[in-house]
């Protein structure tokens, strides 16, 4: 039996969990942070450090605890410990508040990140203790102290990671968590000290209830909205590049795993065969990105192109008509371009507006320690960004409707590295209805466009084929218009447009055998076939064609040529501005800190102005260095700003040169905490900024420092 609990990570020092990114001349090693600027600890890093700790204390663990929790290297199934990214307290509430208010309009990612982090400089020293040339590096670290504390007392920043584990290894996992004492970059040089604990106070048993099968046989269609709470790596043809949608075969596999996890269920059940093996009963359609109106998009059909220069959307299948009428000319480099990798919705009204949508992806860096070797392998993942909504469809019998819905409601993890950092998906909305055919009436002499909304696999004599003529005829047979259409090619007079076809290989993996599947040749999504009708017919817009329909292959989209104009209107999504609503206290505190930092920067800018810098200009570089040292020593004298300031003035009074003393006192008066109001506690920071600025100005003027 599995349990769900929380791992709590409290920072005991500043932390740098490197993201792999750097900014030339500013930051050489950056931290991991989400798109809002809130830092987090990736589950893969945390899990790797916990495994290291487990191997160090293996003598006090159960003999099989490490292999059961973390898995064995090279085994076909992962370990049973499933972990999520570690987030700050109330992360979901903070993000929700940012989304529904105007916070993101006023404060960008960098503003938020600066509240949680600071930048450190480090350099390499030679054997004489002298800094070596060209070794200065800047590293961003997550501050040990939380910026969200609402009290006057400092509080360490705490991260929380949800974990799922076998109940019998709970004590082992608790000991492993306690033994995990450091994480991140430079953890042997003072960074990354943590206190890690397994919190079981709110632990829950992860259980599934068996749902009975009904006796109804009518076909139903279950539509659901999927939210990926973690990034997704849905890789098929490439190990490091994710697809931009969730294939139906991945949904199938995830639900099959859920079904078999229920006690009493078996792969030999008739229910299992009908749901997960029989494509005539069930089809798992691909889950595609949703637009802002909550509509399921489809891959952009190949006939929708964008003109290179004007940017307008056009129907490529009618471009010859536009050329004849003078509405289009290829001269000037205004060629039509395919919208590969993008998705769209096409309205069913007379306007046939097209709304273009893209799936957000991000590049994330990882490193792998080779077992038994000190070498480190750096690699990257181009993954689907978390927090996006995908719409999927499952067509099945009414007998299994309640069972499928119950499996969906539990949520699941899919894709690569789903036991750590990736793959967590939850279902937001589920709606089921009777499956009704959407019939399109076509007449003789009509031209129809049949576009593939998913890859399709066509077989002839037991072999896959992507040859245009063969696929053209097989598709006509599947949609019921065989013998009712004219020739596949365009006639010499141009009255019968031709299709657009592309092919691809479908890859897969058999985890039970730890082997790759044999690649299958398929016709790519977006491919278009044009038929000239010689007889009246009725076509089901929602038909599935080809083979492998169980896994979502062969979904089509049908339109009449006469309904689609040459110039296609693009519908821009316009979201209404959200009214300011009550936000959590943590967000108000963050907002106040950002505003205070802005005001402080404004005050520091005034210190950099020439009228203030003119006070320091007569002072030599060496004297500026001594005054700066006095300021640093005064900061350590007391924690009270007023006492620091008085000590600083006393130190200046000890300067023997009257001219230097007079100018230094005049500058100190400009930084008097009594004149700085709410920034009184920052007087030394403001004063130090002016001194450092003057040193650099003298350096630019050629003065020896």
N, C-alpha and C positions, 0 to 999 in steps of 0.2 A: 504494500500500500504506500502511495506517495503522499508527502506532506508539502505544504507551501508555507514558507517562513521568510524572514528578512535578515540579510546580513547588514550590520551597521558598521560603517567605517568612519571613525573620528580622526581628524587630522591632528597629529602631534607636532608637526612642522609644516613648512611650506611644501607644496607638491608640484611636480611637473610630470604628468603623463603625456608624453610627446605625441603630437598629431602627425609629425612628418613634414609639416609645412614650415617655411621660413620666409622672412621678408627682408630682402637684401638691404644691409646697412642699418636695419632697425631691430629685428628679432631673428636669431639664428635657430632657435628651437621653440616652437609654440606649443601650447597645451591643447588638449581635446576640449572642444566646446560645441554646443549645438547651434542651430541657425539663429537662436535668440541671443546668443552670447553667454549662456549659462554653462559653466564647465561640468563635466561628468567624468566618471571612471569607466572606460570600456570594459564590458564583461570578459572579453578575451584576455585582457591584461590581468584583471583580478583573478580570473580562474587559473591562469598560468602561474601567478605568484602563490596562489593557494596550493597548487599541485607541488611546487617546490617546497613549501612548508610541510606538506603531507609526507613527502619523501624524507624530510629531515626527522620527522617524529614517527616514522613508520613502525618503530618498535612498540609503540603504545597503541597502535590502531589494530583493528581486525585485519587478519591476513589478506583478505580480498577487498578491503575498503577502498584503496587507491584505484584499483582496476575497475571496481564497480561504479565508483563515483566519477572518475575522470576518464575511464576507458584505457585500453591498451593501444600502444602505438601500432598502427597498421591494421587494427581490427575493423571488421565490416560495419559495426554499429557503434555509435558514440557511447560515452559513459552516461549514467543515469542522473547525474547532477546537471540541472538546467538552471542557468543564471542569466539575469538581465543586467543591463547597464546600471551602474550606481548613480542615482540622482540625488539632488539636494532635497531637504524636507519640503513638503507641499509643492513639489515640482509641477504636478498636473494642474493645481489650482492657480499657480503663478502664470503658467503658459496660457491657460484658459482666459485669465484676466487680461493678459497682453493681447490676445486675439480679439476679444470682444470690446476692447477700449481703443483709444487713440494712442496708446503708449508706443506702439511700434512706429507710428508716424513721426513722433517727436524724438525718439531715442533709438539709434541704430544698434547693431550688434556690438560694435566696438565700445559704445558707451556702457553697455551692460557688462561686457567682459572686463573692463577696467575696474569695476567695483569689486570683482572677485579676485583680481590678479595684480601682480606687480612685475617689473622687469629687473633682472639682476645682470650684472656684468661679471665676467670671469676671464682670466687670462692664464697663460702657462708661464711658469718661472723656470729659469735655468738653474744650474748647480750653485750659482752665486746669489740666488734669491732675487734676480733681476728679471723683470717682465720681458718675455721674448717678443720680437717683432711679429706683427700680423697674426697674433694669437688672441686678440680681444674678441670675445663672443658675448652675445646677449641672449639670455634665456628667460622666457616668461614662466612664472610660477603661480599656482593657485595659493592664495593667502591662507594661512592657518586659521585666522580669525574670520568669522562669518560677517558679511556686510548686512545681513538681514536681521540682526539682533535688534530688538525694540527696546531693550533696557540699556542702562548706562554701563553695565558690566560686560566685558568681552566674553565671547562664547566661541568655542572652536567650531569650525565648519564640519558638518556631518553629512555623509552620503549614505543612501539606503539602496540596497539591491535585493530584488525579490528572487528567491531560489526555490526550486522544486527538487526534492530528493527522496530516496527510499527511507521510510521511517526507521528501519532497523539500523541505519547508519547515522542517526541523528547525533549521538554522542561523539562519534568520530568526526563528523563535520564541525561540531562545536569546538573540538580540540584543534582541528586544522585552522579554523578561523582565528582562534587565539594565537596560534603560532605564526600567523601571517603578520609580520611587523613592519614591512616596508614595501613600497611599490613605486614604479616610475623611474625617471632619469636621476642620476647622481644620488641614488639611495644609500650609497656608502660614503657620501660626503655631506650628510646633513639634511638632504631633502627626502621627502616621501615617507617619513615615519608616521605610522598609523596605529590605531587601536581598533582591531577587527573583532567583532563579536557576532555570534548567531543568536538572533532574537526570536525566541519561540513563543513569546507571550501571546501573540495573535495568530499562531500557526493554525492552519486548517488542513483537514484531510482532503486530498484531491480524489474524488470518487465520481463514478458515472453510474447512472441508473439505467436499467434495462427497459426499453420501450417496446411495447407489444406491436405487432404488425396487424394492420387492418385488412379487411377482406375486399375492399374496393379495388377496382382495376382501371378506373378512368385515368387518363394521363393528366398530370399536373405540372405546373411550372413554378419553381421556387426561386424568387429573386432576392438577393441579399446584398448588403453593403459591407465591405470589408475595410477595416482601418488597420494599417500596419503601424503598430506602436513602436516597432524597431525597424532599422533598415533591413532591406531584403536583398539577398544574393540569389537570384533565380538564374543561374548560369546553365546554358545548354551547349552552345557551340564554343564558349570560351570559359576558362576557369576563373578569370578575374574580371569579367564584364557581365553585368546582369542584364537580363531582358527587361523591357519596359512594361511588361504586363505579367500577370500570374497565370500560367497555363492551367487548363482544366485538369491535366494529369497530376499536377501538384495538389490541387484541391482533392482530387480523387484519393491520392495516396494518404493525405492527412486525415481524411474522414475514415478511410479504411483502417488506419492505425487506431483511431478513436473507437471504432466499432469492435475491433479485436481486443482492446483493452478492457472491455466490459466482461466481467466474469460470466462464463456460460456460452459466450459467442465463439464461433469457429469459422475458419475459412471454408469449411465444407458445408456451411449453412446455405440453404436456398436463397435466403435474404442476402447474404454476402455475394453470391454469384449474380443475382439480379441487379444489385446496386453497383458492384465494382468490377464485374467481369462481362456482363451482358449489355452490349451497346444498343440492343433493340429495346431494352426497358429503360435504361438510364443514359443520359448524356450530361457530362460536366463541361459546360462552356467556359471559355477563358474569362477571367476577371480583368476587365479593362478599366482604365482611369475614368473617373467621373468628372464632369464639368461643374461649374459653380451652381448650376441649376439642379444638380443631383441626377443628371441623365448619364446613362452608360454610353461611353463613346465607342467607336469602332476604328480600326486602322483606316487611314485616309485612302479611299479607293484610288486606283491608279489614274482614273480619268480626271481627277481634280488636281490641277497644276497651278503653280503660282508663277506669274510672269516675272522674270529676273529683275527688270528695271522698274516697272510700274508697281509691282507688288500685288496686282489684282489676281483674284482667283478666276480660273477659266475651266471650262469643260473641254479637255483635250480631244475628246471624240468628235467635237463639232468645230475643231479649229479650221478644217478645210473649208467649211461654210463661211467662217469669219474671214478667211483669206480671200475667198471669191467676192464677198460683199465689201471688202476693204476695211472691215472692222479690226483686222489684225495684220501686222506685217512683221516678219522676223528681222528686218533690217534694224540696225542700231543695237544689236545684242540683246533684244528683249525676248529671249527664248523662254519657253515654259519649262519649269523645273518641278520634279516630283517632290512630294512632301513625305519623304521616307522617314519612318520612325515616329511620325506624329499620328494623332487620333482626332476624331471629329464626330460631331452629330450633324445630321441633315434633317431639317424640319420637313414635316409631311404636308405643310400648307403649300399654297401656290408659289410663294416666294422661294421655297427650297433653300433657306439660308443655311450656311455652313459655319459651324463654330469649331475652331481649331483648338486642340488641347495637347499639352505635352506632359509626360511623366517626369517629375523632378528626380535627378540623379546627382550623386556627389562622389568625390574621389576620397577614399580613406586609405591611409598607409598602415601597414602592419609589419611586424618583424617576427621571424621564426628562429629560435635557437636550434641548431642541429644537435640531435641527441649524441652525447659523447664527444662533442666538438665545441670549440669556443667560437666558431664562425657563426655569424648572424646573417640570415637572409632577409632582405627588405623587399616587400612586394606591396602592391596596391589593389584595391577593389573599387571598381566603378559600380556603385550600388544604388538601389532605389531609396530615396530619402524617406525617412520615417514621417508619419503624420499625414499620409495621403489616403484618399478613399478610392476604392476600386469596387466596381459593380460586377457581379457574376450571376449566372443563371444555371440552375440544375433542373433538368427535365426528367421526371420519373413517374412511377405509378402512384396513384393515391394511396395504395396500400403502405407505401414507405414514407409518406409525407411527414408524419409526426416523428418518425425515426430520424430522417435526414435533418429536420429542423432542430431536434434535440442535439444531434452531433455538431451542427453548426454553432449553436448557442454556447457551447463549451469553449469556443475559440481553439486555436491550434498554432503550431509553429511550422514553418515551411522554409525550404531553401537550404543553402549552404550555411554551415556554422550555426545551426538553429539551437544548439544547446548553450550557446554563449554569444550574446550581443545581437545576433540577427534573428529574424524570422517570426517574432511574436505578432500574431494577428488576432483581432477581436472582431466580432460581428456586431454591427450597430443596428441594422434594420433587416428584418426578414418579412417577406410578403409572399404568399402563395395563392395561386389561382388555377382555375381549370385551363389546361393548355388548349388554346383556340387558334386555328390556322388564320393567318392574315393573308387573304386571297387578293391577288392583283389580276384584274381582268385585262387581257391583251387581245387586240384585234389583228386580223390579217393586215399586212403592210406596216405594222408597228415594228420599231427597233427597240429592243430591250437590252439593258446593261445588267449583267450578273457579275457582281464583284465579290471576292472572297473576304469575309471578315475574320477569317482564321486560316492558317495553312490547311491545305486539303491533300489527301493522299488518294490517288486513283490507281487502280490496278487493272491490268489487262492480261489475261492468260496467266494469272498468278504472279505477275511482275509489276512493280511500281513503274509508272510512266509519267513523264512531264512533257511529252511530245505534244505540240499544240493541237494538231488535228485529232489525235486520240483523246486528249483531255476534253476538247470541245464537244465531241460526240458523247463521251461518258457523262459529262455534266448535263447535257440536254436530256439524256435518258433519266438521270436522277431527279430532275425537276419536272419531268413529265411532258416535255415538248418534243420528244424524239419524233421525227417525221413531220413536224409542223413548221420547220424553219428552213430558210434558204441556205446557200453556201456559206462556208465559214470565212472566206476571204472577201475583201472589198471588190466590188465589180469595177470594171474600167471607168465607168462614169462617176464613181465615187459615192453612189447612193447607199452602199452597205459598209459602214465603218468596220474597222478591224479591231481586235482585242489587244490587251496589254498583258503579257504574261512574264513571270519571273519564277525561278525555282530556288529551292534551298534544301539542305539536309537537316533532318530532325534527329537530334542526338538524345540519348537517355542513359540511365544508369540503373543496373540491377543490384541493389544493395544486398540482397539475400545471397548473391554469388560474388559480390565485390568485383563486378565486371561492367564494362561499358556495353550498352546495347548496340546492336548493329544499326548504323545510320540508315534512315529511311528517306528516300527521295520524295519531295512534296512540292506542290505549287504554292508559292508564297502568298501570304495575306496581301490584299490590295490588288491582286491580279484581276483583270477585267475581261469578260467574254461578251461579245456583242452578237445578238441573234436577230435576224430579219425574219419576222413571222410571216408564214404563208397561209396559216389557218388560225382561227380563234383558239384561245387557250386560257386556262386559269393556272396561275403559279403561286405557290405558297412562299411568301416572303421569308418565312422562318424555317425553311427546309434545311436539312443537313445533307451534304453530298459526300461521296467518296467513302473510304473506310476509316477506321479508328475514330468513329463518331463518339464512342464512349468517353474519350479523352478530350473532346471539344473540337476536334478537327473537322473541317468541312462546313463551317457556318457561312451563310451567304447573305447578300444584301441585293435586292432587285429593284430596279427603277426603269421607268419608260424613258426612252431618249427624248421624246417630245416634252416631257415634264422638266427636263433639265436644260436651262438656257446655256448659251456660250459663256456669258458673263455671270458668274455665280456670286451672289451677295454674301460677304463675310459678316457674321454676327459677332460683335465684340461683347465680351462679358463685362458688364458694369455692375460692381457690387455696391450696395448702399452703404454709406458711412454708418458705422455702429455708434450709437449714442453712448456717452460715458456712463458707465454703470459702477456700482459699488465694487471695489476690488479688495482682495485680501490685504491685511495689514502689511505683510511682507513686501507686497508690490509698492505700497505707499512709501515704505521705508527706503526701498531701492530708488524710487523716483526722487525722494528728498536728497539722497546721497549724490545722485547724478547732478541734480541742480546745484547742490553745494559745491561739487567739484567744478562745475562750469563757472560759478561765481569766483571760486578760488583762482582758477586759471585766468579769469579776467583781471583779478587783482595782481596776479603775478606778471601779467602783461604790462600793467602800468609801471611795475618796478623795472621792467626792461626798457621803458621809454627813455628817450634821450635826456629829458629834464631830470630824471632820477639818476641815470647813468653819469650825467655830468658831475655829480657829486663825487663819484668814485674815480673818474677819469684822471685826476692829478696824482692819484696814488700809484706807486710803482707796483710791478707784478709781484715782487718778493713781499712787499708789505701787504698786498691783497691776500697772499697765501697765509701770512701770519694772522690776519684778521679772520680769515675763514677758519683757521684752526681754533681761534678763540671762540668763535660761534659754535663750533662742534663741541668744544669742552663745556661751554655754558649749557648746551642742550642736555648734557649728561649730569649736570649739577643738581637738577631738581625736575620733578614732574609738573610743577606749577609754572605756567607761562610767565607770570609776572616775576617770579624769582629767577627764572632763566634770564629774563631780559635785564634785570638789575645786575646779575652776575656778569653778563656780557658787557654792560657799560663799565663796570669796575675794571674788567680786563682791558678795555680800550683806554681807560684812564692811565694805565701803566705804560702806554706807548710814550717813548721819550721825545720823538720828533713832533713838535707842536703842529706842524702843517698836516701831517698824517693823522694825528689824534683829532684835530678839529674836523677834518673831512669825514673821518670814521664815525665820530659822534653825530655829525649832521645826518649821515646815512642811517645810523641807528634810530634817530628820532623819526625818520620816515617810516620805519618798520615797528614803531611803538605798538605793542598789543592793545594799549588803551585806545588807539585810533582805528583798530581793525575790526571792531564790532564782533560779529559772529565768527570771524576768523582769528580771534586773539590767540587761540591755541595753535595756530599755524604760522605765527609770526616768524619763527626761525626758518621754516621752509621757504617763506617768501623772501626773507633776507638772504638766505643762502642762494636762492635763484639769481638774485641781482649780482652777488659776488662772482658766481660762476660765469654769468653772462659777460661781465666786464673782463674777466680773464680771457675769454674767447675773443672778445672784441680787440683786445690788445694783441692777441696772437695773430689775428687777421691783419692788423696794422704793422706787423713785423717786429713787435716788441718781444724781447726774449723773456720767456717765462721760466 
